[in-house]
Amino acid sequence: MQLQSALPIVRALADGINPLTGETFNDESPYSEPRTLRALFSAVELMEREVEREKRRERLPANFGKPWTEGEDQALAGSFDAGHALLEIARKHARTVSSIRLRLEKLGKIEAQPAA
């Protein structure tokens, strides 16, 4: 089961609600016990963070975080020397503009930018 699908179920349990029926659990339910509630709320918090992390990963370019190859370095340098815009180069290489800028710095094509 995907975390995004499991999250509403665990959230309902943490809220004291039967996820299948929508009924509120009674006070004698194991889901009303304070340690169980703390554990469920902790689980919900962790699951929410992981779901957000997955969403951010999905928005990143395909080559984000992957090592650069010699061929890719040569293509990058060639595109930069040909005057292509950094955004265009980033799209071509499936990387972020920041990654392109940092790689061009490493290749000695541009000066390092001072930290803001």
C-alpha positions as CSV (number, residue, x, y, z in Angstrom):
1,M,0.0,0.0,0.0
2,Q,1.3,3.4,-0.9
3,L,1.9,5.9,2.0
4,Q,-0.5,8.4,0.4
5,S,-3.3,5.8,0.6
6,A,-2.3,4.6,4.1
7,L,-2.1,8.1,5.6
8,P,-5.9,8.8,5.8
9,I,-6.4,5.4,7.5
10,V,-3.8,6.0,10.2
11,R,-4.9,9.6,10.6
12,A,-8.5,8.4,11.2
13,L,-7.3,5.9,13.8
14,A,-5.3,8.7,15.5
15,D,-8.4,10.8,15.5
16,G,-10.3,8.0,17.2
17,I,-12.4,7.1,14.2
18,N,-12.9,3.7,12.6
19,P,-11.7,4.3,9.0
20,L,-14.1,1.8,7.6
21,T,-17.3,2.9,9.3
22,G,-16.6,6.5,10.3
23,E,-17.8,5.7,13.8
24,T,-16.0,7.1,16.8
25,F,-14.2,4.6,19.0
26,N,-15.4,4.3,22.6
27,D,-13.2,5.2,25.5
28,E,-12.3,1.5,26.2
29,S,-10.9,1.1,22.7
30,P,-7.1,0.5,22.4
31,Y,-7.1,3.5,20.1
32,S,-8.1,5.7,23.1
33,E,-5.1,4.7,25.2
34,P,-2.6,7.7,25.5
35,R,0.5,5.7,24.4
36,T,-1.3,4.4,21.4
37,L,-2.6,7.9,20.4
38,R,1.0,9.3,20.7
39,A,2.3,6.5,18.6
40,L,-0.4,7.0,16.0
41,F,0.2,10.8,15.9
42,S,3.9,10.2,15.5
43,A,3.2,7.8,12.7
44,V,1.0,10.3,11.0
45,E,3.6,13.0,11.3
46,L,6.3,10.8,9.8
47,M,4.0,9.6,7.0
48,E,3.1,13.2,6.1
49,R,6.8,14.2,5.9
50,E,7.5,11.2,3.7
51,V,4.6,11.9,1.4
52,E,5.8,15.5,1.0
53,R,9.3,14.3,0.3
54,E,8.0,12.0,-2.4
55,K,6.0,14.9,-4.0
56,R,9.2,17.0,-4.0
57,R,11.2,14.2,-5.6
58,E,8.6,13.8,-8.3
59,R,9.0,17.4,-9.3
60,L,12.8,17.2,-9.6
61,P,14.4,16.6,-13.0
62,A,15.2,13.0,-13.9
63,N,19.0,13.4,-13.5
64,F,18.9,15.3,-10.2
65,G,21.6,14.0,-7.9
66,K,23.1,11.6,-10.5
67,P,26.8,11.8,-11.2
68,W,28.0,13.6,-14.3
69,T,29.7,11.7,-17.1
70,E,32.6,12.9,-19.2
71,G,30.3,13.0,-22.2
72,E,27.8,15.0,-20.4
73,D,30.5,17.5,-19.2
74,Q,31.6,17.9,-22.8
75,A,28.0,18.5,-24.0
76,L,27.4,20.9,-21.2
77,A,30.6,22.9,-22.0
78,G,29.7,22.9,-25.7
79,S,26.1,24.2,-25.1
80,F,27.5,26.9,-22.8
81,D,30.2,27.9,-25.2
82,A,27.5,28.1,-28.0
83,G,25.6,30.7,-25.9
84,H,22.6,28.6,-24.8
85,A,20.7,29.8,-21.8
86,L,21.2,28.0,-18.5
87,L,17.5,27.1,-18.3
88,E,17.6,25.5,-21.8
89,I,20.8,23.6,-20.9
90,A,19.2,22.4,-17.6
91,R,16.2,21.1,-19.5
92,K,18.4,19.3,-22.1
93,H,20.4,17.6,-19.3
94,A,17.3,17.0,-17.0
95,R,19.0,18.8,-14.2
96,T,18.3,22.0,-12.2
97,V,19.7,25.3,-13.2
98,S,21.7,25.4,-9.9
99,S,23.3,22.0,-10.8
100,I,24.2,23.4,-14.2
101,R,25.7,26.5,-12.7
102,L,27.7,24.5,-10.2
103,R,29.0,22.1,-12.8
104,L,30.0,25.0,-15.1
105,E,31.9,26.5,-12.1
106,K,33.7,23.1,-11.6
107,L,34.6,23.0,-15.3
108,G,36.0,26.5,-15.0
109,K,33.5,28.0,-17.4
110,I,32.1,30.6,-15.0
111,E,33.2,32.2,-11.8
112,A,31.9,30.9,-8.5
113,Q,29.0,33.0,-7.2
114,P,29.5,34.4,-3.6
115,A,27.1,32.9,-1.1
116,A,24.1,35.2,-0.4
